[in-house]
Amino acid sequence: MKISHIEVIRLAIPFASDRTTPEVEETAWNAASPALKQMETLLVRLTTDEGQQGWGEGFGHLCNPVTAQALESLVIPLFLNKPVPESREALAALVSEAEKALHAFGRSGPVRYALSAIDIALWDLLGQRQGQPLWQLLGAERHEIGLYASLVSYNNQPEEVARQVQRAWQAGFRTLKLHETDYAAIAAARAALPQEATLMVDVNCPWTTDEASSRARQLAELKLGWLEEPVWPPDDIAGLAEVRRAGTPIAAGENICGDWGFEPFYHAQAVDVLQPSVAKVGGITASLRVMAQARSHGIKVVPHCFYYGAGLLATAHLVATLPEEISLEVPYIRFSPLLYPQLDFAPRMTLPTTPGLGFQPDAAVLKAHTLSHITLSAEANHV
């Protein structure tokens, strides 16, 4: 069985977040931005010469056109007409071969995101070949997982932040994450929630080490589950280690370059929680390596996930292999329409039991919301 053609599908679906904050006229560089009106994703679909299909997703958002170009020009030609892997080892070898061929173009950024998408799709096909849902193929014993609500930004408006966390709590979410930076807004959320609620904050790399340390000391009294990516640049390992000593648990990982980039974080004791992002780090293969390394160093892993395509479902399968208390991050928004049923977020998710990833997008929704769609075939590319 060989890969006969690969499609790259960029789509955007509107969503609602129930914001009452004023409209913000800015470029939505961050997926939690108030300026964002629809959520983009970049899907790939691998089809074999026997008609089987595997789905993947690459990062992401405003970078999608660049990742799509990397797929079309560089990455996809390396996989067309290649045999579909029959084992985990064969899959890892195939992806590694492509990595080596592409090393001159950088080992992170859009090329890595493109490889992540292909890797996820290959795992989907592998699960189908072996007749196992992905969670089972990965060794998980559970196929129901908890979700935590990752709220969008509310412009540091304390009253609005308090209202939104109460709304999420009433919907049944017991673990919540903010995207705010001001102490007053974060404290308002903590005060609006029962003591048993777990609250985290993702600040998206805004501060110097000194400023982040000061903020972490101030936030310590709020007993956050973690403070996520507090320093600029995001790979300032020594800075993160210093901030961690201020008394608030630190999380990072979505912006680390490849699975090899996590190693210095272990030795520096820079974080309490590692957050590999499946559509950025190198797919499922690289995520599994990060998770194994973290276990050997006794560091907690909670995968990052602010996606809604095949990447979200791939992350869900990975979460199923982790301890019961680890939950899947989902954006606390309402999509309209739903691309697939699991996007109707509730506090718990039951994973598909069909072989592979179980990603089955609604064809009508896919067609109605596609921004661009290209297909490369082995025959057309003379592979």
N, C-alpha and C positions, 0 to 999 in steps of 0.2 A: 504494500500500500504506500503510495507516494502523495506528496502535497501537490495538487494540480493547479490551484489558484488561491490567491489571497486578496481579500477585500479590505479596504480602509474606509471606515464610515465615521464621519464627524457629524454629531448631532447636538441639538440644544433643545431642552424641554423647559417650559416655564414652571415656576414654582411660587408658592406663597409662604411667607414667614410671619404674617400677622404683625408686622412692624407698625408702630404709630409714630416713629421718629421721623423728622423732616427728610425729604428727598435729598440725596447727596449727589452732586454733580462732580463725579470723578471717574477715573478709569478703574475698573474693578480688577486690580492686579491680584487681589486675594479673594478666594472663593467665599469667604465669610463677609465680604464687603457689602454695605448697604446699597451700593450702586448696582449690584448684580440683580438682574431681573429673570434670568434663565440660567440653567446649569448646563455646561457643555461637557461632552465626553468624547473620547476617541476610541472607537472599537475596531478590532480586527476580526475577520472571520476567515479561518483556514478551511479549505475544502479539499478532500482527498479524491483520488481517481475512482474511489468506490462510493463517493457521495457523502461520507461522514463530514461533519462540521465541528470545528472547535473555535471557541470565542475567547478573545482577550481584550485588555484595555491598557492603554498607555497614557501616562501623564502628558499634559493636562491643561484644562482651562484655556487661558490666553495663549499658552504655548502649543496648543493643538495643531495649528497649521504647520509649525516648525517640525513637530514630531511626525506629522503626516508626511512631510517632505522627506524626512530621514527614512521613514518606512519605504516610501516609493523609490527613492534614489539609491539607498544604501543597503537597507536591511532585508527587505523582502526577496530581492534576487538571490540572496544566500540560502534561502530556504525552499524556493520553488524546485519541484521535482526531487526533493530529498525524501528518503523513506521516513514514514511516521514512526517515531521511536516506540519500541515494544517494552522498554523498561526505564526506570528512573535514571539508571546509569547512562543509557543511550541518549536520553533526553538531555542530560547535563552535558554530555560530550558534544552533541549537536550545537547547543547554545554556546559552549565554550569555543568551538571552532569558529563560530560567527564573531564572537568577541575578539578573538585573535586577529581575524581578518580586518576588523574595523578599528583596531587599537589606535591607529594614527589620527582618528577623528575625535579622540577623547573617550574617556571611560565613564563619563557621566553626561548629564544633559540629555537632549533629545534623542541621541543615538541609544543611550541606555534606556530611556523611556520606551523607545521603539522595541528594543530587545525584550523589555519587560512584557509588553503586549503579546509578542510572539511566544514567549515562554509560557504565559498563562494559557494561551490557546493550545499549545502542545500538551500541557497537563490535562486540559479538557479532553483532547483526543486520546491520551494515554488512559484516562479513567474509563472512557468508552470502550477502548480495546480490551481492557481488563475486566469490564463489566462491573465496576465499582464506582459509587459516588466518590467525589474527591476527598471528602472528610474521612471516609473509610480507607481509601487508598493511602492517605497520609498517616493512618494509624490512630485516628480519633475513635473514642468509644461513645461519644455523644453527638447527636445531630440537632440538638436544640441549644441555643446560646442566648445569653443576655445581650441587650443593646444599651449603650449609653448615648444620651442626647448631646450632640455637639451643636451648640447654638450659634447662630450667625451674630455679627456685631450689631450692637444697638447704640453705637456712638457714645459709649460711656455715660449714658443717661440713667442715673440710679433708679428712678421710678420705673422706667421701661424695662430695665434689666430685672428688677424685682418681679414685675408682672410676668415676664417671660419665663423665669425659672419656676414661678408658681404654676404657670400653665403646663410646663413640662412635668412638674411633680404630680399635678392632678391627672395627667395622662398616664401616670404609672411609672415614669422614669425615676429611678432612685440614685442614679449617677449622672451628673451633668457637667458639661464643660463650656466655659465662657470664652469669648474672643474680645475681651475688654482689657484696658491697660490702666485705668485710674482706680486708685484704692477705693474711692467712694462707691463706684459702680460695683466693684467686686464685693465690698462689705455689704452693700444693699442686697446682693444676691444671697450672701451667707445668712443675713438676718431674715430673709424672706423664706428660707427653707428650714425644715425641721433639723434638729441636730444630727439625726441618723443619715441625712443626705450626704453623699460624697460630691464635693465640688472641686473641679479643676479649672485652670486658667491657661489658655494659650495666647501669648502676647506677640508671637511672630517676630522675634529677633530685633527688638527696638533699642536696647540699652547697652551702654558701656558696662564693663564688669563692675565698676564701682557703683554705678546707678542701679544695676540689677541686684547687687548685694544689699543695697539700702532698701530696695523695694521688697526683696525676699524677707528681710528682717521685719519690715512693717507688716507683711502678709502672714507671718508665722502665727500670729494670734488667731487667724481665721481657720487654721488647721486644714489647709487645702490638701487634696489628694496629690496634686503636683502643680508646679509652675513650669509651663512648657516653653522651650526655646526663648529664654530671657535675654540672651546676649547677641550682639552683632560683632563679628560674623558668626553664623550658626556653627561653624567648625572651630570656634575658639575653645579648645578643650580645657586649657588651663583656666580660662575665665569661667567656664561652667563649673569646674571643680571648686573654684573659690566661692561662687554664688551658692553652691550646694552647702557649704559650711555655714551659711547664714541661717539655716534652720528650717527652710521650706524644701520639701522633696522636689527634685528637678527631673524633667523628662525632655528627651530630644531624640532625633533620629530620622525624621522624614526628609531632611535635607543633607544627610550624610551621603557621600559619594560612593555608591556601591557597597557590597557586603564587606569588602576588605577595609572600608573606611571606619568600621565600628571598632576594630581592634584597639586603637589608642584610647578609646573611651573607657574600655574595661580597665586598662592598666592605670589610667589617671583617676579612677573612681570618680568620674565626672558627672554621672547621672544615677538616679534611682530607678528610672524607667526608660527602656529603649523602645523606639517606635519605628521599626522598618515600615516602609510604605511600598506595597507590592507592585504598584504600577510605576515606581521610580527606581527602586533598588536593584531590579533585575528579575522581577517576577517571583514566582513561587520557589524556584530553585534557589535563588539568592536569599529569599526570606527564610527558608529552612536552615540555611547555613548560619544566618544571624541568630536565629532562635537556638540552634545547637551551641553556638559560641557563648551566648548569654547564659544558658543553663550551666555551662562549665565554669562560668565566673560568678554564678549565683545572683544574676541581675534579672529583674522582672522585665518581661516583654509584653507590651500592649500595642499591637500593630496600629499604625496611623491609617485612617481611611476617611477622606472627604470626597468620595466618589459615588457614582450611582449606576455605573455600568457593570461589566463583567469583573472589574477590579474590586468592587464592593463584595460581590459574591465570592470571589477568590479569597478575599480577606476573611470573610465569614468562615470558610472552610478551614483556614489556618487557625483562627481563634478557637475552633472546636478541638484542636489538638492541645490547647493550653489549659491550665487549671480552670476549674469551674468558675472561679471568681473573676476571670478575665472576660470582659465584654467587648462587643463590636462597636466601634465609633460609627454613628450615622448622623448625617446632617439633619438638624431638627427643622425640617421644612416639609411642605406638602407639594408633591409633584402632581401636575395635571396636564396631560393624562399620565398614567403609570406605564412605564416601559415594560415592567414585568412585576408579578404579584408581590415579591418580597420588598418592594419599595413602599408598600403601605405599612410604614414603620409602627411597630408596637414595642413594648418593653422586652419581648422575647421573639426570637426568630427560629422557625423550624427549617432546617436546611433540606434541599432537594435530596431525594433518595434515588433519582435516576442516575445512570452511570455518567461520570464526568462532572463538569462544573454545574450542570443543571440550569444554565442560563438560557432562557427561552423568551426572547423579546417579542413583544406584540408587533407583528409585521406591519400593521396599519399605523401604529404609533411611530415605528421606525421610519416608514416612508414619509409620513407627514412632517417629521421634525429633522430630517437629514439636511445638513448644510452642504456636504460634499460627499462623493462616493466614487472611489476608484477601484478597479479590479486589475490585478496583474496575474497573468497565467504563465505556466511553464512553456506552453507552445508559443505564445506571443513573444516571450523573452528569449526563446531559443535556448532554454536551459537544458 
